[in-house]
Amino acid sequence: MPAAVLTRSGHFIPAILKHLIQQAEQRLEQAAESAVAQPQAVRRRVGRCQGERHDSAHRNALHPRLQSTASCRPCPLAFVGTAPDLAIAVCRAGGLGSLAVGPLPADAVRSLIRAVRAATDGPLNINFITFLANQAQIQTCFDEQVSVVSFHWGHPPREFISTLHDPGIKFWEQVGSVAAAKESVDSGIDLIIAQGSEAGGHNYGSLPTFVLVPSILEAVAPTPVLAAGGIANGRQLAAALVLGADGVSIGTRFVASNEAFAHAEYKRRLVEAAGTETRLSSVYGPDMPHFNPMRVLDVGLAHEFAGQEETAPTDLESQPIIGTMRLAGETIPLHRFSSFVPTPDTDGRIDELPFLAGQGVGLIHRVMPVAEIMETIVEEAALALSAVRVPHEGESEV
């Protein structure tokens, strides 16, 4: 089975999605007569089969977007997505692997890309924080012919877009408002990631995910849109597709994976946390106020300084060193209030570092391999969408 295929909308979908959906359709067809469901009808009338009795045609109506243009894309959370293992695992599972490169020099970015390419031929996304990106990194993406380049936290310069569009590299941007989505599309962005306020990590979502997504869809159609923020299971993927999204971008669920470059204590806390135990906080990284707020677990400094983040120091050098992190061959001292998330190469007082997490964290119950996570999400989505009741011609929609 090929790692991925290119859809009519110009972005990648996991081939495993199509395989699992075909299996679900076959199971449904064994117990039902064939029926055709129109996308418009699905969006107008959504019903569950649970507790109700529907005829065979209704049970056989699967959402057309899951059949043709669904996408499951892990969203890198800080340095957790910098090591190649997570991206390789996602590619091998049939998804779009992502590398978060942040401030890494161009040579390091090239080495990471080639490490992934040596292990898999699946499509690869390089994810940038806009104000940290530079032309040398962009040129590296051009030279290495990556599949997708994505940006977050600020609109990228137009010269970045033109450089990457020339060889056919797809350009995506994560935004938190309708206005930002319109600006992105006007400048030539190929796909919008609509980040709702539930999302973990650096977050400026202006609305909850399931309000923001349809608002952006209306504003930028026919540009493809992925839903992001608080999404951790297949029922939420199904709901996003019914809203009209072309797929989802998932972060926290993939941090709690075997392959994620996250400290074991970080993963343990994600599994134990409830969805009500996160908060938007600006206490971490107060030396870069423009890079806040972040949604994190409501523990440690985030809890201690809740509602009084403005009292946190702005000069991190004046704060005690609470640990160290090894990154790109260097040992970096971590001061109290540092915004660096704990990786396996972090030592010291881990509990004083930020544990980035979205509000979907309460739906995570164990650390799992990436392939199992993706398969479970897609199977759940297929089952949920198979229960969507679609009215037939002449039948009332009420």
N, C-alpha and C positions, 0 to 999 in steps of 0.2 A: 504494500500500500504506500503510495507516495506521501512524503512528509506534509505537503501543503498544496493547495491549488489557488489559482488567481481567479477571483470572481469577476462578474460583469461590472461591478462598481469599482474595480481597480485596487482592492485590498485583499489580504490573505485570509483564508479560513482554514481551520484544521481539517485535514482529511478524515480524522477520526470522528468528527461531527457527522459527516455524511454517512460514514459506515454505521454508526450507532443509530442514526435516524432511520436508515434503511431497515435496520433490524427491528426498530420499534414499529415502523410501518408494516413490515411483514407480519408481526405479531397481531397488529390491529386488523389487517386484512383477512387473517384467518378466522376472525370472529365477526367480520362486518363486510357489508357490500361496499364496493368502491364508490367514493363521492369526491366532489371537487369543492374546495372552500375558497372563496374570494378573499384576498387580504382585507379589503374594505369591510367586508362583513365581520371578519374577526375583530377588527378594531371597534366596530360599532357595538358589538354584543359579545361580552365575555361571560361565560358561565362555567361552573365546575360540575363534573359528573358525580362528585362525591355526594352521597345521600340522595341522588336523583336517579331516575331511570330515563335514559335517552335511547333513541333508536340507533341502529348500527351506523348509519351515515354520520351522525354526530360524533360518535366515538372515533370515527376514522378521519376526522378533520384535524390535521396537523397544521401548525402555522407555516405558511410558505417561506418566511424568512429563515426559519430554522432549517428548511430544506435547501435553501439556495445561498444565503448571504450572511449566515451567522458567523461571529468571530469571537474568540475567547483569547484575550490578550492580557498576560500578567503585566501589572504596572510596577516598575521598579520603585522600591522605597529606599532612598539614600544608598549607602554602601552595601546594603543587603543584595542589591542587584548588580553589583560591580564585578564580582567574581564570575567566571564563565559557566560554572556548574549549573546554575538555575536556568540560564538561557539554553544551554545544551539539552537539559532535560525537557524543557518545554518544546523545543524544536523536534526532538525525538518522539514526543507524544503527539505531534501533529499540529502544534500551535505556533504562534509568532513569538520567538524568543526575544527578550529585551535585555540590553546592557545599559546600566546607568553609569555614565562616564564622568559626570560632574566636572571637577577641575583637573582631571588627569591630563597629562601632556599628550600630544598627538601620537608619539611613538608608543605610549602605553595603550592608547585606544586601538592602534593598529595591531598590537600584540594580542589584545583581547578578542578582536574580530577574527583574527587568524586562528586563535585557540578554539573558538566556536566552530569556525569553518572546517578545521581539521577533524572535528568530531561528528559533524552533521552537515548536510546540505540544505537544511530547512531555512526558511526565510528569517531574517534577523532585523530587529529594530534597535537603533542606537538612540538612547534617550538623553536629552540635554536639559539642564537648567539654563534658561536663556541668558541670564546675565553672566554666567560662568563660561559660556561657549565662546570659541574664537575661530578665526578663519583657518588655522592650521588643523584643528579638529574636523571642521567641515570638509576641508580638502581631503583629509584621510578617508572620510566616509565616501567621498566621490571616487577616490582612487581604488578603494576596496569594493565599490559597487554594492553597498548594503541595500537591502530591500526597502527599508523604511527608516526615516529619521524623524524623531518626535521631539517637541519642545513643551516646556512648562514654565510657568512663572514669568510671563512677559512675552510679548510678540517678537519673534525673531526678525532680524534685519532682512530687508528685501534681497540683499546680495546673497545671503545664505540660501534663500529660496531659489533664486535663479541659478546659482551654482549647482544645486542638487537636482533641479528639474530637468536640466539639459540632458543628462544620461538616463532619465526616466525613473529616478529614485522618488518614491512617494514621500510626501511631506505632511506630517500630522501635527496638530497642536491641541494641548489640553487647556481648556478654558473654564471659567466659573460663572460666566454671565452671557446673556444673549448679545449684548453689545460687543463683547470680546469675540464671540463666535462670528458675528457679521464682519468685523474688521479682518479676522483671519481669512475668511472665504474671499473677501474682496481683494486680498493680496495674493491669492493663489493657493491657499492651503487645500490639500486633497481630502482630508478627513478631520472631523472635529471630535475630540473626546470631551464630553460634557461632564465635568467634575462637580458633583453635588456636595453639599456641606457635610455629609456623613463621612466623607473620604478621610483616610488616615494620611498622616504626613502633612507637608506644606499645602495649605488649603485656603483658597479664597472663593469657594463656592458661594454664590449669592442666594441659592435656593436649595431645598432638598432635591436629591437626585430625580425623583419621579415627578417633580414639578419642572425642574430645569430641563430635563431631556425633551419632553414634548414642546416646550417653549422654544428651544434651540432648533428642533426639527422643523417647526413652522417657519422659523426665521431664515434658515439656510438651505432648505430643500432646493435641489435634489442632492446636495452634498451629503455623503455618508456620515453618520454620527454613532459613536460608541457611548454607552452609559458607564459612568464610573462613580463610585462612592457608596460604601456600605454593602457592596455586592460580594457574597461569599458562597452562594449555593446555586443549584440549578433552577429552583423555583424563581429566584430573582432574575436569572438569565431569561427564563421564559417570560416573565413580566416585562422585562426591558424590550424584548422582541415584540410583544403585543403592543407596547407603546409606540413602536415604529423604529426603534434603534436597530442598527445593523449588527449589534453585538455588544459585548461588555469589556471593560478594562478592570482587572481585579488585582488588588495589591496585598492586603493583609492576609488573605487566605493562603497566598503563595509564600509569605514569610514563614508561616507555620508548615513548611515542607522540609523534607529531608535534605533537599539540595540547596536551600536558601543559605546565603552566607550571613547568617544571624547567630548570635550567641545563644547557647542552649537555654540560658535563663530567660532571654527574650521570648523564645518560642514557648517555654513553659508558661510564662505569664499570659501570653495570648490565648493559650488553650484554657486557662483558668478564668479569664476575664469575662464579665457580662457586657452586653452592649451599652449599658448605662454607665459603665466605668471608664469612659473616655472624656476628654475635654479639649477644647481649643485653647492653646496656651502660647504665650509669647515669651515665656521665661527662659527657654533654651535658645542660645545664640543671640543674646540681647545686643551684642556688638554689631549684628546685622538686622536691625529692626525691619528693613524692607523685605526680609525673607521669613517673615512670620505673619500669621500664626501657624502653628502646627497642631494637628489632632494627635493626641498621645494618650496612653493609659494614664488614668488619674491617680498616679502614685508618685513617690519621690518629690522632687522639686516642683513638679506641676501641681501636686496637691498642696504642698506647703505654701506656695506663693499664689494659690488660686485667688483671683480678684485683686491681686496687688503686684502684678508682674512689673509694674513701673518701678518698683523698689529694688528690682534685681540690678546688680552691677552692670555697667556697660563696658568696663575694662576687664576682659577676661584674664589678662596677664596678671592682674592683682589678686586673682583667686587661687586658692591652693590647687595643686595638681592631685587629681583623684584617681588617675590611672594612665595607661598608655595604650596606643593602638598601632599595630604594624600595618602600613599601607604602602604599596608599591615599593617595597624594600626599605622604607623609612620607618623609624619608631617615632610616633607623634605623641607628645605629652597632651593629656586631656585635663583641662582646667574645669573646676566646678562651673556649672551652667553651660558647658559645651553642648553644641547641637549634634554631635556625632553619635549615631546609634551604635550600640554594642555589637561587634562582630565576633567570630571565633578567635580573632587575633587581638581581642581587647582584654586587658587585665586591670584589676583595681576595683573601685567601688561602683560596680555595674548599676546598682539601684539608683544612682544619682544621674544616670544618663537617660535620654528620652527613649521610650518604647513607643514608636510610631504605630498607631492602630486606628482603623476606621470603626464605625459603629456596628458594622457587621461582625465584629470580633466574637460576639456571643453565639454566633452560628458555627464557630470553629470548635471542634470537640477533641481533635487529636492531630498530632503531626503525622503527615502522610507523604508518600512519594508523589512527585509532580504528576506522573502518568495516572496514578489512581485518583488524584484530585480532579484532573481534567475529565477523566472518564465518568466519575461520579456526577460532576456538574452537568455534563451533557446528557447523561441518562436521566437525571432528575428533570431536566428541562424538557426532554422528549416526552416523558410521562405526564408532566404537568400540561403541556400543550395538547397532548392527545385527549385531555379532559375538557378542553375548551369547546363549549357548545356553540355551533354556528347555525343560525336559522336558515331554512331552505325557502325556496321561492314559494310565496303564498302563505308562509308562516309568520305570525306576528313576532317582532323582535322584543316585545315587552315581556 
